[in-house]
């Protein structure tokens, strides 16, 4: 049985430390920034968090691009050449063409490398929601599971992964076409902060909360209500933030007080998600049932 390498992409917002912890790699997306194509590195080795978000605050538009076929061929072949199988956990197919592009390259490479497998998983998620699913797959790979079993672990996590997000403004999501037109309602109310969830692979604003602090508290409330069935003491809760570290720390303390999970990891939102969500976006990610709080 071949060893398995789990690959994700820039939209998972997994930095070098987490990728190394779980022996993962990623396929780079890119952004067009000041007229130049720049790799969407989540290691912040090409530019800083503050530079990215200050440019967005200043009105610059950063355009995101999916993973190229050449990048998929590069990263998949790197591990196929080492005799490994590959499981790729992709950004939601409803948000990007990366999943479909990855599948096309995987098919070509499996003909070139007979006996090897490249399995692509649609995470139906983004940001650290996607990252969480990739980590669950990587845990299976580290245990020595086959490619099929690693893929099954990822598919199981897709059903359990939940993510609650709030933003300072929906303007960036609207520009990128990432929320349904009906959600524009939220952006026209003074002081209202939307709570956004991932529903069947798409982002949807489901609640409107008055004030920033109240919106953060609501995210914690929804997390607390939604982790039933998955032991919290065994979980890592992920907090992603777009240059709003103080809010992320506030959320971490609130989660510790109410849930006391095994671990809380705070990570910056990378350039791909950040260009869409905008400065001030923050999200909570864990395993559970995200619709429990919506009566579903």
N, C-alpha and C positions, 0 to 999 in steps of 0.2 A: 504493500500500500504506500502510495506516494505521500510525502509530507505536504501540508497545505499552507499556502500563504494567503492571508486575508488582505485585500486591497480595498481602500475606499477612495474618496476624492476630496478636493479642497472644501467642498460644501459641508463636510462632516465636522469641520473646525477642530480636528484633533491635531494638536501640536506634536513636536518631536518627542517630548517626554512621554506622552501617552502612547504614541505609536511604538516607541521602543519598549515600553513596559509590556505591551501586548504583542510584540513582534509583528507589527503591521507595516504596510507601506501605503502610499496614496498616489493617485493619478492627479496631476496638476491641471486645474482649470486656469483661466486667465481673465484679466480685466483690461479694458481699454481706459487709460487714465492719462489725461493731458495729451490725447492723441497717440499714445504709445501703448502697445500690447505688453502687459506686465504679468508674469506668473503670479497666480493667486496663492502664494505661499502662506501656510498657516504657522510657519515658524518665525515670522516677523523678522526675517533676515534681510529683506530688501527695503523695508520701510517700517516705521513704527506705528503702533496703534494710534497714537495721538495725531500723527501726520495724516493718516487715512481719514480719521473722523473729523479733524479740523477742516480738511478739504471739502468733505461732505457738508459740514456746517456752513462753509463759505459759499455753497451753491454749486460746487463742481459736480457734474454728473459722471459717475463711473459705471461703465457698461460691462456687464458680465458675459462671459463666453463659456460654453460647455467644454468638456474634455475633448480634445481632438483625437482622431483615429490614430495619428502618429504617436501621440502620448500613450494611448492605450497599448499600442503595439510595443512600445518601448518598455513599459512597466510590466506588462504580462509576460513578454519574452524573457525579461530579466530572470524571472523565477522558473519559467518553463525550461530555460537553458540549464537550470540547476537540478532538473529532474522533479520539480514540484508541481502540484496542482494549484489552481488559483480559484478563490471565491471573491468576487467583486461585489461590494455593497454600495449601491449607487444612490445618489440624490433621486428623490421622487420623479418618476417618469412624467408626472403631470406638471412638473416645474422645469424640466430640462430634457434635452435630447441625449444626455450622456448615457443613460441606461441602454437605449436602443443602439447607440454608437458602440458601446462596449460589447453588446451582444453580437453585433456584426463582426467586430474584430475577433471576438472569442471563437466564433464559428470558423473563421479563416485560419486561426492559429491551431485549432484542434485538428485541422486537416494537415497542417505542417508538422505537428507534434503528435503523431498517433499514440494512443494509449494514455494521453494526458487529458485532464479536464479543466475547463475554465467555465465556472458557473457564475452567472450574473443575477444578483438579487435586487429587486426594486424595493428600496426601504420605505417608499411612500412617505418619506420624511425628509427633513433638512436640518442643518445646524447640528447641535449635539444630540438631537433625536436620532439622526442618521448615525452619528458617531457612537451612540449607545448601542445601536443594533450591530454595528461593525465590531464593537468590543465584545459583545456576546458571542459573535461568530469566532472571534480571535481566541476567546477562552476555550472554545471547543477545539480549535486547531491546536492550541498548546497542550491539550490533553491527549493529543494523538488521534483525533477523530478523522475519518475519511472526508473527502470533499463533499460527498452527499450528506454526511451527518453535520458537517460545518454549515452547509447551506440550510439544512433543516433547523439548526439552532438559530440561524439568522431569520428564517421565516417565522419561527416561534416568537422571536423578539419583535418582529414587525407588528404582531398582533398585540403585544404588551407595551410597546414603547409609547410613552405619553410625553407631551411637551406643552407647557403653558407659557405664553409670551405676552409681554406688554411693551408698548412703544411710546415714545414721546409724541409721535405724529404718524399718521398713516400716509403722509405725503410720499415717502420713499416707496412704500408698497404699491401705492396707486400708480406712480410713475413706471414701475416695473411690471405692472399688471398682475401682481401676485395675490391680490384679494379680489373677491367678487365685487361687481359694481354696486351691489346693495350695501356693501360695507362702507361706501363713501359717506353714508349717513353719520358714522361715528366721527369722521374727521371734521364735521361742520359744527360740532357742539363745543362750546368754550369749556376748557378744563376737563373734558371727558377723555379718559384713557381706555382704549379698547383692550380686551383680553382676547388673544388669538390662539386658536388651537389648530392642530393638523387633523383634518377630517378627510379620510380616504385619499390622502396624497395631496390635498390642496389646503391652503391656509384660509381660515375663516374667522372673522371677528364675531364672537358669540356673546360677549357681555360688554356693557359700557359702565365704567366706574369713574366717579368724580374724584379727581386728584391723583397725583403720582403715588404717594405713600399708600393710599387705599388700593390702588391697582396692584402694587407689590404684595400687599397683604392678601388680596384676592387670589393671586397666583399660589401663594402658600396654602390658603384654605382649600383650593381645588386640588393641589398636590396631596394634602393630608387626607382628603376624602376619597382619593382615587388610587391609593396604594394597596387597598385590600386585596388579599390573595397572594401577594408577593411579600415575604417577610422583610420589613424595613431594616432590621438589624443586620441583614445580609446584603443590603443594597448600597450602591454608590449613587448619590444624587448629584447631578451635574447642573451647574449654573453658568450660563453663557451671558456675556455682557459686552455691549458696544460702547467702550470707553466710559463706563459708569461704575467704577470699582466700588464706590461707597454703597451704591444700591445693591451690588452683588454681595457685599459683606453683610449688609442688613438682612438680606434674604437667608444667608448662611446661618446667621444667629437665630433667626426665626424658625428655620427648619430644625436646627439642633434642639431648640427648646420644645418643639412639638412632636418630633419624630425620632431624633437621635439615630440617624442612619449609620451604617458602618463607616462611610466616608462621604465627604462633600468635596467636590472638585470645582474650582472656579476657573473658567477659561475665557479668553477673549473671543468675541465673534469675529471670524476672519473676513477677508476682503470680499468674498463672493456673497455671503449672507449679509455682511455689513452694508454693502452698497445698496442692497434691497430693503433692509430693515431700518437703516439709518442710525445715527448717534442716539444713545439712550435706550436702545432696545435691550431687553433682558429676558431670559427664559429659564425655566426649570425643567429638567428632564429626569425621568425615572421609569421604572417598570410598574405597571398596574393596569387600571382601566380608566382612561382619560374621559370617557363619556359617563362615568358614574355620577359626576356632579351635574350632568345635564339631563338626568332622568332617562338615560338610554341604556 
